[in-house]
């Protein structure tokens, strides 16, 4: 069914059909995490320093990042990261009112159910590059090479990184690696 939907979605000219496909993807990923036996992510302690560029971060194990062309989370029955135990109103949006905006959604296991966080697409691309080896500055540079229109200095990006770290989705590996400089020597 997934292959059929993925093949067909690109040819569907109708906005509602593409939104339906993305809603199926969103709900399918939520269901996968709801049924998962994985333990919830631990919450990190402490805050990140002011300057994030020299830090090495990685996406926590068990976190899934999916890109969407629509803000499909607006069709969900619960608000994003609503506190547990708070009664939620069922929201049903008019499909025509769902914004067509590129976003990334990070899915993860949270106590006692699945949760998800919605961020801008550029943040989603950055956290995929954050594998613990490269610094955040190196990840941004790499992203700029692939997408010259991406913003190099984006203050909201730092806010997104701090938000994802507080949730435990981005883990601090450490400061920048020491730079090793190799020099050629003349051989005789």
C-alpha positions in Angstrom: 0.0 0.0 0.0 2.9 2.4 0.8 4.5 1.9 -2.6 1.1 2.5 -4.3 0.5 5.7 -2.3 4.1 7.0 -2.8 4.0 6.3 -6.6 0.6 7.9 -7.0 1.1 10.9 -4.7 3.5 12.6 -7.2 1.0 12.3 -9.9 -2.0 13.5 -7.9 -2.7 17.0 -8.9 -5.4 17.4 -6.3 -4.2 19.1 -3.1 -6.6 17.1 -0.9 -5.2 13.8 -2.3 -1.6 14.8 -1.4 -2.8 15.9 2.0 -4.5 12.6 2.5 -1.3 10.7 1.6 0.7 12.8 4.1 -1.9 12.3 6.8 -1.6 8.5 6.3 2.2 8.7 6.6 1.8 10.8 9.8 -0.7 8.6 11.4 1.2 5.4 10.4 4.4 6.7 12.1 2.4 7.7 15.2 0.9 4.2 15.4 4.3 2.6 14.9 5.6 4.5 18.0 2.5 3.8 20.0 2.9 0.1 19.5 6.7 0.2 20.1 8.1 -1.6 23.1 11.1 0.8 23.2 11.6 2.6 26.6 10.9 6.3 26.7 13.8 8.7 26.0 15.5 10.0 29.1 15.2 13.7 29.7 18.6 15.5 29.6 19.8 17.4 32.6 21.3 20.9 32.2 21.2 23.4 29.5 23.3 23.9 26.4 25.9 26.7 26.4 25.2 30.0 24.6 27.4 29.2 21.6 26.2 26.1 19.9 28.5 26.0 16.9 31.3 24.2 18.6 29.2 21.4 20.0 28.8 17.9 18.7 25.2 16.6 18.9 23.5 13.5 17.7 19.9 12.4 17.2 18.9 10.2 20.1 18.5 6.5 19.2 14.9 5.6 18.4 13.9 9.0 17.0 12.4 9.1 13.5 12.5 12.2 11.4 10.0 12.6 8.5 9.5 15.5 6.1 6.1 16.7 5.2 4.8 19.3 2.6 1.7 20.1 4.7 1.3 20.9 8.4 -0.4 17.5 8.9 0.0 17.7 12.7 -2.8 20.2 12.7 -5.2 17.3 11.8 -4.0 15.4 14.9 -6.4 14.8 17.8 -4.0 16.2 20.3 -2.0 19.3 20.5 1.8 19.0 20.0 3.4 17.8 23.2 0.4 18.4 25.3 1.1 17.6 29.0 0.0 14.2 30.1 -3.3 14.2 32.0 -4.6 17.4 30.4 -8.0 16.8 28.7 -7.7 17.5 25.1 -10.3 18.8 22.7 -10.6 16.9 19.5 -9.6 19.3 16.7 -10.7 18.6 13.2 -9.4 21.1 10.7 -10.9 21.8 7.3 -8.5 20.1 4.9 -8.4 23.3 2.8 -7.2 25.3 5.8 -4.1 23.1 6.4 -1.1 25.1 5.4 1.1 23.9 2.7 4.4 24.5 4.4 7.5 22.3 4.5 8.0 20.9 8.0 9.8 18.0 9.7 8.3 16.0 12.4 10.4 14.1 14.9 8.6 11.0 16.4 9.8 9.5 19.7 8.6 7.4 22.6 7.6 9.4 25.5 6.0 8.4 28.8 3.4 6.9 28.7 2.7 7.2 24.9 4.2 8.3 21.7 5.0 12.0 21.1 6.2 14.1 18.3 7.8 17.5 17.8 7.2 19.7 14.8 10.1 21.8 13.5 10.9 23.6 10.3 12.3 21.5 7.4 15.7 23.1 7.7 16.0 22.0 11.3 15.0 18.5 10.3 17.7 18.4 7.7 20.3 19.7 10.2 19.5 17.1 12.9 19.8 14.3 10.4 23.4 15.5 9.8 24.1 15.8 13.5 25.7 12.3 14.0 27.9 13.1 16.9 31.1 13.4 14.9 30.6 16.8 13.2 30.1 20.1 15.1 26.9 22.0 14.6 28.9 24.6 12.6 30.2 21.8 10.3 26.6 20.5 9.8 25.4 24.0 8.9 28.3 24.4 6.4 27.4 21.0 4.8 23.8 22.0 4.6 24.7 25.2 2.9 26.7 23.4 0.3 23.7 21.2 -0.5 21.2 24.0 -0.4 22.7 27.5 -1.1 19.4 29.2 -0.3 19.5 27.9 3.3 20.1 30.5 5.9 23.6 30.3 7.5 22.8 32.3 10.6 19.3 31.5 11.6 18.4 32.4 15.2 15.3 30.2 15.1 17.5 27.2 14.3 19.4 27.6 17.6 16.0 27.8 19.4 14.9 24.6 17.7 18.2 22.9 18.7 17.7 23.9 22.3 14.1 22.8 22.2 15.0 19.4 20.8 17.8 19.0 23.4 15.4 19.7 26.3 13.1 17.0 25.0 16.0 14.5 24.8 15.9 14.2 21.0 19.3 15.7 20.5 22.1 14.4 22.8 25.2 16.3 23.6 28.3 14.2 22.6 30.9 16.8 23.5 32.8 19.9 22.4 34.6 20.1 19.0 37.2 17.5 18.3 40.8 18.7 18.5 42.1 19.6 15.1 44.9 17.5 13.9 47.2 19.1 11.3 49.2 16.9 9.0 52.2 18.3 7.4 54.2 16.9 4.5 57.9 16.2 5.0 60.3 15.8 2.2 61.5 12.2 1.9 65.0 11.5 0.8 
